[in-house]
């Protein structure tokens, strides 16, 4: 419950703001559920259901913290594609019986590439392990990964700009408590 001075209407404004925020969160959750459902269908159709785990992590980031650095469009796209490509390459040259070492090596290389290309996206770090755990892995696995990822990103974009305007943050300048404010 918010405090207000009697008669100034602040309480009503705070309560409606809470309802608006709750409504936006419900819309975001429903959109996330739709995005995950479609992504799971895409992964299942390609026989790459294990790729769903890192994609679910991506969905949590892009719907839950859309203004964070790891939710920028280039981060999930670049992160998952680099991790997927490195994972596929390392798995293709992996020695028999060296799967665990190969996954660690692939994850480390993918991490370095994400750092160097400014596409750090933590859920993508699980992509090489998900690929290694799949029964069969091929270039089509990357196509299914990309299609499912684009589906999630498109629905997140729609939720943010069309359905849930409160998920957009305002770009107001932030001042630290020690920074004096200039009054005119």
N, CA and C atoms as an extended XYZ file, in Angstrom:
552
Properties=species:S:1:pos:R:3:atomname:S:1:resname:S:1:resid:I:1 pbc="F F F"
N         0.841       -1.171        0.000 N   UNK     1
C         0.000        0.000        0.000 CA  UNK     1
C         0.885        1.232        0.000 C   UNK     1
N         0.535        2.214       -0.755 N   UNK     2
C         1.351        3.415       -0.828 CA  UNK     2
C         0.829        4.476        0.121 C   UNK     2
N         1.734        5.343        0.542 N   UNK     3
C         1.360        6.439        1.415 CA  UNK     3
C         1.016        7.636        0.552 C   UNK     3
N         0.090        8.438        1.040 N   UNK     4
C        -0.216        9.664        0.322 CA  UNK     4
C        -0.712       10.712        1.291 C   UNK     4
N        -0.594       11.925        0.866 N   UNK     5
C        -1.171       13.023        1.614 CA  UNK     5
C        -2.621       13.095        1.183 C   UNK     5
N        -3.512       13.229        2.165 N   UNK     6
C        -4.931       13.185        1.863 CA  UNK     6
C        -5.320       14.244        0.844 C   UNK     6
N        -6.037       13.814       -0.152 N   UNK     7
C        -6.575       14.741       -1.117 CA  UNK     7
C        -5.704       15.001       -2.337 C   UNK     7
N        -4.499       14.465       -2.397 N   UNK     8
C        -3.679       14.793       -3.568 CA  UNK     8
C        -3.701       13.720       -4.644 C   UNK     8
N        -4.331       12.583       -4.413 N   UNK     9
C        -4.490       11.574       -5.446 CA  UNK     9
C        -3.283       10.702       -5.706 C   UNK     9
N        -2.226       10.828       -4.912 N   UNK    10
C        -1.030       10.011       -5.137 CA  UNK    10
C        -1.298        8.535       -4.923 C   UNK    10
N        -2.131        8.198       -3.953 N   UNK    11
C        -2.418        6.785       -3.642 CA  UNK    11
C        -3.076        6.124       -4.847 C   UNK    11
N        -4.061        6.792       -5.435 N   UNK    12
C        -4.753        6.226       -6.579 CA  UNK    12
C        -3.789        6.037       -7.750 C   UNK    12
N        -2.901        6.976       -7.971 N   UNK    13
C        -1.924        6.884       -9.048 CA  UNK    13
C        -0.962        5.722       -8.812 C   UNK    13
N        -0.494        5.566       -7.578 N   UNK    14
C         0.420        4.474       -7.261 CA  UNK    14
C        -0.261        3.125       -7.433 C   UNK    14
N        -1.527        3.025       -6.991 N   UNK    15
C        -2.251        1.765       -7.123 CA  UNK    15
C        -2.503        1.421       -8.588 C   UNK    15
N        -2.868        2.402       -9.401 N   UNK    16
C        -3.098        2.115      -10.820 CA  UNK    16
C        -1.788        1.771      -11.511 C   UNK    16
N        -0.693        2.371      -11.064 N   UNK    17
C         0.615        2.034      -11.620 CA  UNK    17
C         0.986        0.590      -11.303 C   UNK    17
N         0.679        0.147      -10.088 N   UNK    18
C         0.950       -1.245       -9.711 CA  UNK    18
C         0.119       -2.198      -10.563 C   UNK    18
N        -1.149       -1.856      -10.785 N   UNK    19
C        -2.002       -2.700      -11.623 CA  UNK    19
C        -1.499       -2.735      -13.057 C   UNK    19
N        -1.072       -1.592      -13.549 N   UNK    20
C        -0.533       -1.524      -14.899 CA  UNK    20
C         0.726       -2.387      -15.020 C   UNK    20
N         1.604       -2.301      -14.020 N   UNK    21
C         2.819       -3.116      -14.021 CA  UNK    21
C         2.473       -4.594      -13.939 C   UNK    21
N         1.503       -4.949      -13.095 N   UNK    22
C         1.081       -6.346      -12.985 CA  UNK    22
C         0.518       -6.828      -14.316 C   UNK    22
N        -0.287       -5.996      -14.958 N   UNK    23
C        -0.849       -6.357      -16.263 CA  UNK    23
C         0.239       -6.570      -17.300 C   UNK    23
N         1.239       -5.708      -17.297 N   UNK    24
C         2.351       -5.856      -18.236 CA  UNK    24
C         3.117       -7.137      -17.990 C   UNK    24
N         3.282       -7.476      -16.725 N   UNK    25
C         3.994       -8.717      -16.387 CA  UNK    25
C         3.203       -9.940      -16.818 C   UNK    25
N         1.897       -9.869      -16.680 N   UNK    26
C         1.060      -10.993      -17.117 CA  UNK    26
C         1.133      -11.130      -18.634 C   UNK    26
N         1.053      -10.000      -19.347 N   UNK    27
C         1.158      -10.030      -20.814 CA  UNK    27
C         2.512      -10.592      -21.222 C   UNK    27
N         3.581      -10.136      -20.566 N   UNK    28
C         4.927      -10.630      -20.886 CA  UNK    28
C         5.018      -12.131      -20.640 C   UNK    28
N         4.418      -12.607      -19.554 N   UNK    29
C         4.460      -14.035      -19.237 CA  UNK    29
C         3.686      -14.849      -20.265 C   UNK    29
N         2.543      -14.353      -20.674 N   UNK    30
C         1.766      -15.064      -21.694 CA  UNK    30
C         2.499      -15.087      -23.039 C   UNK    30
N         3.121      -13.976      -23.374 N   UNK    31
C         3.907      -13.928      -24.620 CA  UNK    31
C         5.105      -14.857      -24.536 C   UNK    31
N         5.761      -14.901      -23.368 N   UNK    32
C         6.884      -15.819      -23.161 CA  UNK    32
C         6.418      -17.266      -23.335 C   UNK    32
N         5.257      -17.601      -22.770 N   UNK    33
C         4.730      -18.963      -22.903 CA  UNK    33
C         4.482      -19.309      -24.366 C   UNK    33
N         3.921      -18.376      -25.114 N   UNK    34
C         3.687      -18.608      -26.547 CA  UNK    34
C         5.012      -18.800      -27.273 C   UNK    34
N         5.979      -17.939      -26.993 N   UNK    35
C         7.289      -18.037      -27.652 CA  UNK    35
C         7.961      -19.373      -27.333 C   UNK    35
N         7.907      -19.788      -26.080 N   UNK    36
C         8.525      -21.071      -25.698 CA  UNK    36
C         7.792      -22.253      -26.318 C   UNK    36
N         6.477      -22.169      -26.399 N   UNK    37
C         5.719      -23.247      -27.026 CA  UNK    37
C         6.127      -23.408      -28.491 C   UNK    37
N         6.186      -22.290      -29.222 N   UNK    38
C         6.577      -22.354      -30.636 CA  UNK    38
C         8.032      -22.810      -30.790 C   UNK    38
N         8.907      -22.316      -29.923 N   UNK    39
C        10.316      -22.737      -29.979 CA  UNK    39
C        10.439      -24.232      -29.704 C   UNK    39
N         9.642      -24.745      -28.774 N   UNK    40
C         9.716      -26.188      -28.488 CA  UNK    40
C         9.237      -27.010      -29.679 C   UNK    40
N         8.225      -26.522      -30.385 N   UNK    41
C         7.760      -27.229      -31.590 CA  UNK    41
C         8.844      -27.245      -32.659 C   UNK    41
N         9.535      -26.118      -32.828 N   UNK    42
C        10.605      -26.035      -33.823 CA  UNK    42
C        11.751      -26.966      -33.449 C   UNK    42
N        12.141      -26.944      -32.181 N   UNK    43
C        13.233      -27.821      -31.733 CA  UNK    43
C        12.852      -29.288      -31.886 C   UNK    43
N        11.624      -29.624      -31.498 N   UNK    44
C        11.187      -31.020      -31.595 CA  UNK    44
C        11.123      -31.477      -33.043 C   UNK    44
N        10.671      -30.596      -33.940 N   UNK    45
C        10.574      -30.981      -35.358 CA  UNK    45
C        11.947      -31.252      -35.956 C   UNK    45
N        12.974      -30.615      -35.427 N   UNK    46
C        14.326      -30.824      -35.937 CA  UNK    46
C        15.101      -31.876      -35.166 C   UNK    46
N        14.461      -32.508      -34.188 N   UNK    47
C        15.153      -33.515      -33.383 CA  UNK    47
C        16.225      -32.907      -32.482 C   UNK    47
N        16.065      -31.639      -32.164 N   UNK    48
C        17.062      -30.941      -31.340 CA  UNK    48
C        16.404      -30.379      -30.080 C   UNK    48
N        15.585      -31.181      -29.435 N   UNK    49
C        14.845      -30.719      -28.261 CA  UNK    49
C        15.774      -30.236      -27.153 C   UNK    49
N        16.983      -30.753      -27.082 N   UNK    50
C        17.904      -30.326      -26.039 CA  UNK    50
C        18.353      -28.877      -26.218 C   UNK    50
N        18.212      -28.339      -27.420 N   UNK    51
C        18.521      -26.925      -27.630 CA  UNK    51
C        17.480      -26.021      -26.986 C   UNK    51
N        16.365      -26.600      -26.581 N   UNK    52
C        15.311      -25.814      -25.950 CA  UNK    52
C        15.786      -25.202      -24.633 C   UNK    52
N        16.648      -25.874      -23.896 N   UNK    53
C        17.097      -25.355      -22.594 CA  UNK    53
C        17.803      -24.002      -22.717 C   UNK    53
N        18.834      -23.856      -23.563 N   UNK    54
C        19.426      -22.525      -23.682 CA  UNK    54
C        18.471      -21.493      -24.279 C   UNK    54
N        17.558      -21.926      -25.128 N   UNK    55
C        16.583      -20.997      -25.698 CA  UNK    55
C        15.592      -20.519      -24.637 C   UNK    55
N        15.235      -21.381      -23.711 N   UNK    56
C        14.356      -20.967      -22.612 CA  UNK    56
C        15.055      -19.925      -21.737 C   UNK    56
N        16.353      -20.094      -21.538 N   UNK    57
C        17.120      -19.084      -20.809 CA  UNK    57
C        17.124      -17.756      -21.541 C   UNK    57
N        17.258      -17.812      -22.851 N   UNK    58
C        17.208      -16.599      -23.661 CA  UNK    58
C        15.851      -15.921      -23.530 C   UNK    58
N        14.791      -16.698      -23.570 N   UNK    59
C        13.446      -16.128      -23.439 CA  UNK    59
C        13.284      -15.425      -22.090 C   UNK    59
N        13.794      -16.026      -21.036 N   UNK    60
C        13.702      -15.392      -19.718 CA  UNK    60
C        14.417      -14.046      -19.712 C   UNK    60
N        15.549      -13.966      -20.388 N   UNK    61
C        16.311      -12.713      -20.441 CA  UNK    61
C        15.586      -11.665      -21.281 C   UNK    61
N        15.169      -12.022      -22.493 N   UNK    62
C        14.599      -11.004      -23.390 CA  UNK    62
C        13.201      -10.555      -22.960 C   UNK    62
N        12.474      -11.394      -22.240 N   UNK    63
C        11.167      -10.971      -21.737 CA  UNK    63
C        11.281      -10.333      -20.356 C   UNK    63
N        12.202      -10.821      -19.540 N   UNK    64
C        12.305      -10.342      -18.163 CA  UNK    64
C        13.200       -9.143      -17.961 C   UNK    64
N        14.229       -9.009      -18.770 N   UNK    65
C        15.167       -7.882      -18.651 CA  UNK    65
C        15.491       -7.349      -20.041 C   UNK    65
N        14.479       -6.851      -20.747 N   UNK    66
C        14.666       -6.481      -22.151 CA  UNK    66
C        15.669       -5.362      -22.402 C   UNK    66
N        15.977       -4.571      -21.397 N   UNK    67
C        16.921       -3.475      -21.592 CA  UNK    67
C        18.335       -3.821      -21.138 C   UNK    67
N        18.552       -5.059      -20.741 N   UNK    68
C        19.894       -5.449      -20.303 CA  UNK    68
C        20.804       -5.651      -21.516 C   UNK    68
N        22.086       -5.600      -21.255 N   UNK    69
C        23.066       -5.751      -22.339 CA  UNK    69
C        22.970       -7.117      -22.999 C   UNK    69
N        22.667       -8.157      -22.231 N   UNK    70
C        22.613       -9.492      -22.826 CA  UNK    70
C        21.301       -9.752      -23.566 C   UNK    70
N        20.375       -8.787      -23.523 N   UNK    71
C        19.122       -8.927      -24.268 CA  UNK    71
C        19.141       -8.147      -25.578 C   UNK    71
N        20.202       -7.356      -25.812 N   UNK    72
C        20.302       -6.641      -27.095 CA  UNK    72
C        20.228       -7.658      -28.218 C   UNK    72
N        19.657       -7.295      -29.310 N   UNK    73
C        19.441       -8.228      -30.425 CA  UNK    73
C        20.720       -8.948      -30.838 C   UNK    73
N        21.830       -8.233      -30.900 N   UNK    74
C        23.080       -8.851      -31.337 CA  UNK    74
C        23.595       -9.899      -30.347 C   UNK    74
N        23.266       -9.764      -29.064 N   UNK    75
C        23.778      -10.709      -28.073 CA  UNK    75
C        23.167      -12.108      -28.218 C   UNK    75
N        21.833      -12.252      -28.197 N   UNK    76
C        21.300      -13.611      -28.373 CA  UNK    76
C        21.584      -14.196      -29.756 C   UNK    76
N        21.462      -13.363      -30.794 N   UNK    77
C        21.727      -13.871      -32.147 CA  UNK    77
C        23.190      -14.280      -32.302 C   UNK    77
N        24.075      -13.358      -32.011 N   UNK    78
C        25.503      -13.656      -32.147 CA  UNK    78
C        25.963      -14.739      -31.196 C   UNK    78
N        25.495      -14.664      -29.960 N   UNK    79
C        25.906      -15.650      -28.961 CA  UNK    79
C        25.506      -17.071      -29.336 C   UNK    79
N        24.230      -17.261      -29.654 N   UNK    80
C        23.768      -18.618      -29.998 CA  UNK    80
C        24.387      -19.120      -31.297 C   UNK    80
N        24.496      -18.254      -32.296 N   UNK    81
C        25.065      -18.715      -33.561 CA  UNK    81
C        26.549      -19.052      -33.425 C   UNK    81
N        27.287      -18.229      -32.695 N   UNK    82
C        28.715      -18.551      -32.494 CA  UNK    82
C        28.881      -19.814      -31.662 C   UNK    82
N        28.125      -19.903      -30.590 N   UNK    83
C        28.237      -21.097      -29.740 CA  UNK    83
C        27.806      -22.342      -30.497 C   UNK    83
N        26.755      -22.218      -31.303 N   UNK    84
C        26.314      -23.365      -32.098 CA  UNK    84
C        27.337      -23.774      -33.138 C   UNK    84
N        27.889      -22.801      -33.846 N   UNK    85
C        28.882      -23.107      -34.882 CA  UNK    85
C        30.150      -23.696      -34.277 C   UNK    85
N        30.625      -23.110      -33.193 N   UNK    86
C        31.826      -23.642      -32.527 CA  UNK    86
C        31.545      -25.034      -31.986 C   UNK    86
N        30.368      -25.211      -31.405 N   UNK    87
C        29.992      -26.535      -30.894 CA  UNK    87
C        29.964      -27.585      -31.984 C   UNK    87
N        29.340      -27.254      -33.119 N   UNK    88
C        29.293      -28.207      -34.237 CA  UNK    88
C        30.690      -28.519      -34.762 C   UNK    88
N        31.515      -27.499      -34.912 N   UNK    89
C        32.868      -27.721      -35.411 CA  UNK    89
C        33.659      -28.615      -34.455 C   UNK    89
N        33.631      -28.291      -33.185 N   UNK    90
C        34.396      -29.087      -32.209 CA  UNK    90
C        33.883      -30.519      -32.117 C   UNK    90
N        32.573      -30.680      -32.208 N   UNK    91
C        32.022      -32.042      -32.166 CA  UNK    91
C        32.405      -32.830      -33.418 C   UNK    91
N        32.550      -32.150      -34.548 N   UNK    92
C        32.904      -32.853      -35.783 CA  UNK    92
C        34.351      -33.344      -35.779 C   UNK    92
N        35.207      -32.700      -35.009 N   UNK    93
C        36.614      -33.119      -34.965 CA  UNK    93
C        36.968      -33.806      -33.638 C   UNK    93
N        35.961      -34.052      -32.815 N   UNK    94
C        36.202      -34.639      -31.491 CA  UNK    94
C        36.721      -36.065      -31.607 C   UNK    94
N        37.720      -36.387      -30.809 N   UNK    95
C        38.188      -37.777      -30.776 CA  UNK    95
C        37.158      -38.658      -30.065 C   UNK    95
N        37.143      -39.913      -30.414 N   UNK    96
C        36.224      -40.857      -29.771 CA  UNK    96
C        36.495      -40.877      -28.273 C   UNK    96
N        35.452      -40.779      -27.493 N   UNK    97
C        35.588      -40.824      -26.042 CA  UNK    97
C        35.991      -39.506      -25.414 C   UNK    97
N        36.151      -38.453      -26.193 N   UNK    98
C        36.578      -37.173      -25.651 CA  UNK    98
C        35.478      -36.137      -25.641 C   UNK    98
N        34.238      -36.586      -25.507 N   UNK    99
C        33.100      -35.682      -25.597 CA  UNK    99
C        33.122      -34.614      -24.503 C   UNK    99
N        33.400      -34.996      -23.281 N   UNK   100
C        33.401      -34.040      -22.171 CA  UNK   100
C        34.447      -32.952      -22.394 C   UNK   100
N        35.637      -33.349      -22.765 N   UNK   101
C        36.706      -32.389      -23.032 CA  UNK   101
C        36.347      -31.505      -24.218 C   UNK   101
N        35.731      -32.075      -25.225 N   UNK   102
C        35.338      -31.327      -26.415 CA  UNK   102
C        34.311      -30.259      -26.067 C   UNK   102
N        33.333      -30.602      -25.236 N   UNK   103
C        32.303      -29.633      -24.850 CA  UNK   103
C        32.922      -28.491      -24.045 C   UNK   103
N        33.832      -28.813      -23.149 N   UNK   104
C        34.505      -27.776      -22.363 CA  UNK   104
C        35.316      -26.869      -23.289 C   UNK   104
N        36.051      -27.465      -24.199 N   UNK   105
C        36.866      -26.703      -25.150 CA  UNK   105
C        35.981      -25.823      -26.030 C   UNK   105
N        34.888      -26.378      -26.541 N   UNK   106
C        33.963      -25.620      -27.394 CA  UNK   106
C        33.342      -24.463      -26.614 C   UNK   106
N        32.954      -24.703      -25.382 N   UNK   107
C        32.350      -23.643      -24.567 CA  UNK   107
C        33.348      -22.528      -24.287 C   UNK   107
N        34.592      -22.877      -24.028 N   UNK   108
C        35.615      -21.866      -23.764 CA  UNK   108
C        35.898      -21.023      -25.004 C   UNK   108
N        35.996      -21.671      -26.154 N   UNK   109
C        36.221      -20.929      -27.404 CA  UNK   109
C        35.032      -20.015      -27.700 C   UNK   109
N        33.827      -20.539      -27.530 N   UNK   110
C        32.627      -19.741      -27.784 CA  UNK   110
C        32.565      -18.547      -26.825 C   UNK   110
N        32.929      -18.764      -25.581 N   UNK   111
C        32.965      -17.674      -24.603 CA  UNK   111
C        33.924      -16.575      -25.055 C   UNK   111
N        35.121      -16.974      -25.484 N   UNK   112
C        36.102      -16.001      -25.960 CA  UNK   112
C        35.568      -15.227      -27.165 C   UNK   112
N        34.935      -15.927      -28.095 N   UNK   113
C        34.382      -15.258      -29.275 CA  UNK   113
C        33.262      -14.287      -28.900 C   UNK   113
N        32.423      -14.668      -27.948 N   UNK   114
C        31.360      -13.758      -27.515 CA  UNK   114
C        31.955      -12.513      -26.861 C   UNK   114
N        32.996      -12.704      -26.052 N   UNK   115
C        33.642      -11.552      -25.422 CA  UNK   115
C        34.250      -10.619      -26.466 C   UNK   115
N        34.962      -11.186      -27.413 N   UNK   116
C        35.651      -10.378      -28.432 CA  UNK   116
C        34.684       -9.685      -29.382 C   UNK   116
N        33.535      -10.260      -29.616 N   UNK   117
C        32.583       -9.689      -30.575 CA  UNK   117
C        31.473       -8.881      -29.899 C   UNK   117
N        31.552       -8.715      -28.590 N   UNK   118
C        30.544       -7.980      -27.829 CA  UNK   118
C        29.149       -8.570      -28.037 C   UNK   118
N        29.081       -9.896      -28.008 N   UNK   119
C        27.796      -10.587      -28.127 CA  UNK   119
C        27.579      -11.522      -26.938 C   UNK   119
N        28.048      -11.110      -25.761 N   UNK   120
C        27.918      -11.957      -24.583 CA  UNK   120
C        26.446      -12.194      -24.269 C   UNK   120
N        26.080      -13.462      -24.219 N   UNK   121
C        24.718      -13.885      -23.912 CA  UNK   121
C        24.833      -15.195      -23.134 C   UNK   121
N        24.703      -15.119      -21.838 N   UNK   122
C        24.985      -16.274      -20.987 CA  UNK   122
C        24.183      -17.535      -21.330 C   UNK   122
N        22.890      -17.465      -21.669 N   UNK   123
C        22.200      -18.710      -22.026 CA  UNK   123
C        22.819      -19.420      -23.231 C   UNK   123
N        23.447      -18.661      -24.135 N   UNK   124
C        24.072      -19.272      -25.312 CA  UNK   124
C        25.252      -20.151      -24.927 C   UNK   124
N        25.839      -19.906      -23.775 N   UNK   125
C        26.967      -20.718      -23.328 CA  UNK   125
C        26.615      -22.188      -23.164 C   UNK   125
N        25.339      -22.486      -23.015 N   UNK   126
C        24.898      -23.884      -22.878 CA  UNK   126
C        24.652      -24.566      -24.219 C   UNK   126
N        24.708      -23.818      -25.288 N   UNK   127
C        24.412      -24.379      -26.614 CA  UNK   127
C        25.365      -25.503      -27.021 C   UNK   127
N        26.695      -25.369      -26.845 N   UNK   128
C        27.564      -26.500      -27.208 CA  UNK   128
C        27.247      -27.786      -26.431 C   UNK   128
N        26.946      -27.647      -25.152 N   UNK   129
C        26.605      -28.837      -24.358 CA  UNK   129
C        25.288      -29.451      -24.822 C   UNK   129
N        24.319      -28.600      -25.166 N   UNK   130
C        23.046      -29.108      -25.666 CA  UNK   130
C        23.235      -29.838      -26.990 C   UNK   130
N        24.069      -29.299      -27.852 N   UNK   131
C        24.352      -29.962      -29.129 CA  UNK   131
C        25.048      -31.296      -28.907 C   UNK   131
N        25.994      -31.321      -27.977 N   UNK   132
C        26.743      -32.554      -27.707 CA  UNK   132
C        25.847      -33.643      -27.143 C   UNK   132
N        24.791      -33.249      -26.454 N   UNK   133
C        23.892      -34.232      -25.844 CA  UNK   133
C        22.844      -34.756      -26.811 C   UNK   133
N        22.710      -34.111      -27.957 N   UNK   134
C        21.714      -34.533      -28.944 CA  UNK   134
C        22.144      -35.831      -29.613 C   UNK   134
N        21.161      -36.603      -30.036 N   UNK   135
C        21.444      -37.895      -30.668 CA  UNK   135
C        22.184      -37.713      -31.992 C   UNK   135
N        21.717      -36.791      -32.795 N   UNK   136
C        22.391      -36.509      -34.060 CA  UNK   136
C        22.477      -35.004      -34.228 C   UNK   136
N        23.640      -34.564      -34.662 N   UNK   137
C        23.878      -33.135      -34.801 CA  UNK   137
C        24.372      -32.868      -36.219 C   UNK   137
N        23.789      -31.832      -36.832 N   UNK   138
C        24.223      -31.446      -38.180 CA  UNK   138
C        24.007      -29.945      -38.340 C   UNK   138
N        24.313      -29.467      -39.520 N   UNK   139
C        24.120      -28.054      -39.809 CA  UNK   139
C        22.638      -27.683      -39.703 C   UNK   139
N        21.762      -28.629      -39.961 N   UNK   140
C        20.330      -28.340      -39.825 CA  UNK   140
C        19.976      -28.029      -38.365 C   UNK   140
N        20.792      -28.494      -37.435 N   UNK   141
C        20.571      -28.148      -36.026 CA  UNK   141
C        20.702      -26.646      -35.828 C   UNK   141
N        21.672      -26.036      -36.522 N   UNK   142
C        21.825      -24.586      -36.441 CA  UNK   142
C        20.628      -23.865      -37.050 C   UNK   142
N        20.084      -24.425      -38.115 N   UNK   143
C        18.914      -23.813      -38.751 CA  UNK   143
C        17.715      -23.834      -37.800 C   UNK   143
N        17.513      -24.949      -37.119 N   UNK   144
C        16.414      -25.043      -36.152 CA  UNK   144
C        16.655      -24.112      -34.962 C   UNK   144
N        17.901      -24.034      -34.525 N   UNK   145
C        18.260      -23.123      -33.438 CA  UNK   145
C        17.941      -21.685      -33.844 C   UNK   145
N        18.354      -21.294      -35.033 N   UNK   146
C        18.121      -19.935      -35.512 CA  UNK   146
C        16.628      -19.646      -35.663 C   UNK   146
N        15.878      -20.570      -36.226 N   UNK   147
C        14.441      -20.369      -36.406 CA  UNK   147
C        13.727      -20.223      -35.058 C   UNK   147
N        14.060      -21.083      -34.105 N   UNK   148
C        13.446      -20.999      -32.779 CA  UNK   148
C        13.848      -19.698      -32.084 C   UNK   148
N        15.108      -19.316      -32.219 N   UNK   149
C        15.598      -18.077      -31.616 CA  UNK   149
C        14.902      -16.856      -32.224 C   UNK   149
N        14.786      -16.820      -33.529 N   UNK   150
C        14.100      -15.699      -34.186 CA  UNK   150
C        12.635      -15.622      -33.778 C   UNK   150
N        12.015      -16.767      -33.570 N   UNK   151
C        10.628      -16.795      -33.101 CA  UNK   151
C        10.515      -16.142      -31.725 C   UNK   151
N        11.413      -16.517      -30.827 N   UNK   152
C        11.417      -15.934      -29.481 CA  UNK   152
C        11.655      -14.429      -29.550 C   UNK   152
N        12.639      -14.008      -30.335 N   UNK   153
C        12.973      -12.587      -30.419 CA  UNK   153
C        11.849      -11.774      -31.055 C   UNK   153
N        11.186      -12.330      -32.043 N   UNK   154
C        10.077      -11.632      -32.686 CA  UNK   154
C         8.919      -11.441      -31.710 C   UNK   154
N         8.566      -12.479      -30.985 N   UNK   155
C         7.460      -12.376      -30.032 CA  UNK   155
C         7.838      -11.427      -28.889 C   UNK   155
N         9.090      -11.448      -28.463 N   UNK   156
C         9.536      -10.506      -27.431 CA  UNK   156
C         9.426       -9.070      -27.934 C   UNK   156
N         9.803       -8.858      -29.182 N   UNK   157
C         9.692       -7.525      -29.781 CA  UNK   157
C         8.231       -7.081      -29.823 C   UNK   157
N         7.367       -7.956      -30.256 N   UNK   158
C         5.946       -7.618      -30.319 CA  UNK   158
C         5.380       -7.344      -28.931 C   UNK   158
N         5.756       -8.153      -27.953 N   UNK   159
C         5.266       -7.960      -26.585 CA  UNK   159
C         5.737       -6.624      -26.041 C   UNK   159
N         6.943       -6.279      -26.346 N   UNK   160
C         7.516       -5.051      -25.797 CA  UNK   160
C         6.925       -3.804      -26.444 C   UNK   160
N         6.733       -3.817      -27.730 N   UNK   161
C         6.308       -2.615      -28.426 CA  UNK   161
C         4.813       -2.534      -28.744 C   UNK   161
N         4.134       -3.656      -28.783 N   UNK   162
C         2.720       -3.606      -29.129 CA  UNK   162
C         1.800       -3.968      -27.970 C   UNK   162
N         2.152       -4.989      -27.239 N   UNK   163
C         1.240       -5.529      -26.248 CA  UNK   163
C         1.497       -5.033      -24.829 C   UNK   163
N         2.739       -4.801      -24.480 N   UNK   164
C         3.074       -4.475      -23.095 CA  UNK   164
C         3.931       -3.215      -23.043 C   UNK   164
N         3.315       -2.055      -23.234 N   UNK   165
C         4.113       -0.829      -23.266 CA  UNK   165
C         4.853       -0.548      -21.966 C   UNK   165
N         4.389       -1.062      -20.833 N   UNK   166
C         5.094       -0.817      -19.573 CA  UNK   166
C         6.399       -1.592      -19.486 C   UNK   166
N         6.642       -2.537      -20.413 N   UNK   167
C         7.923       -3.230      -20.424 CA  UNK   167
C         9.007       -2.334      -20.998 C   UNK   167
N         8.603       -1.264      -21.688 N   UNK   168
C         9.575       -0.301      -22.194 CA  UNK   168
C         9.976        0.604      -21.048 C   UNK   168
N        11.246        0.826      -20.910 N   UNK   169
C        11.686        1.733      -19.867 CA  UNK   169
C        11.886        3.111      -20.474 C   UNK   169
N        11.692        4.098      -19.653 N   UNK   170
C        11.924        5.451      -20.136 CA  UNK   170
C        13.406        5.733      -20.041 C   UNK   170
N        13.875        6.516      -20.944 N   UNK   171
C        15.298        6.840      -20.989 CA  UNK   171
C        15.535        8.144      -20.231 C   UNK   171
N        15.330        8.116      -18.928 N   UNK   172
C        15.587        9.297      -18.120 CA  UNK   172
C        16.995        9.212      -17.572 C   UNK   172
N        17.644       10.364      -17.451 N   UNK   173
C        19.009       10.342      -16.912 CA  UNK   173
C        18.995        9.911      -15.454 C   UNK   173
N        19.959        9.131      -15.092 N   UNK   174
C        20.056        8.658      -13.719 CA  UNK   174
C        21.194        9.414      -13.038 C   UNK   174
N        20.905        9.903      -11.853 N   UNK   175
C        21.904       10.632      -11.087 CA  UNK   175
C        22.259        9.820       -9.861 C   UNK   175
N        23.509        9.800       -9.524 N   UNK   176
C        23.904        9.118       -8.297 CA  UNK   176
C        23.561       10.027       -7.130 C   UNK   176
N        23.395        9.477       -5.926 N   UNK   177
C        23.052       10.304       -4.774 CA  UNK   177
C        24.098       11.381       -4.494 C   UNK   177
N        25.330       11.160       -4.905 N   UNK   178
C        26.384       12.137       -4.633 CA  UNK   178
C        26.483       13.216       -5.695 C   UNK   178
N        25.760       13.055       -6.813 N   UNK   179
C        25.805       14.043       -7.883 CA  UNK   179
C        24.821       15.168       -7.579 C   UNK   179
N        25.308       16.393       -7.472 N   UNK   180
C        24.381       17.507       -7.211 CA  UNK   180
C        23.508       17.757       -8.437 C   UNK   180
N        22.260       17.991       -8.206 N   UNK   181
C        21.340       18.281       -9.300 CA  UNK   181
C        21.396       19.770       -9.604 C   UNK   181
N        21.308       20.115      -10.843 N   UNK   182
C        21.331       21.497      -11.259 CA  UNK   182
C        19.884       21.992      -11.320 C   UNK   182
N        19.605       23.029      -10.561 N   UNK   183
C        18.257       23.612      -10.561 CA  UNK   183
C        18.289       24.920      -11.301 C   UNK   183
N        17.313       25.139      -12.125 N   UNK   184
C        17.266       26.397      -12.877 CA  UNK   184
C        16.200       27.284      -12.327 C   UNK   184
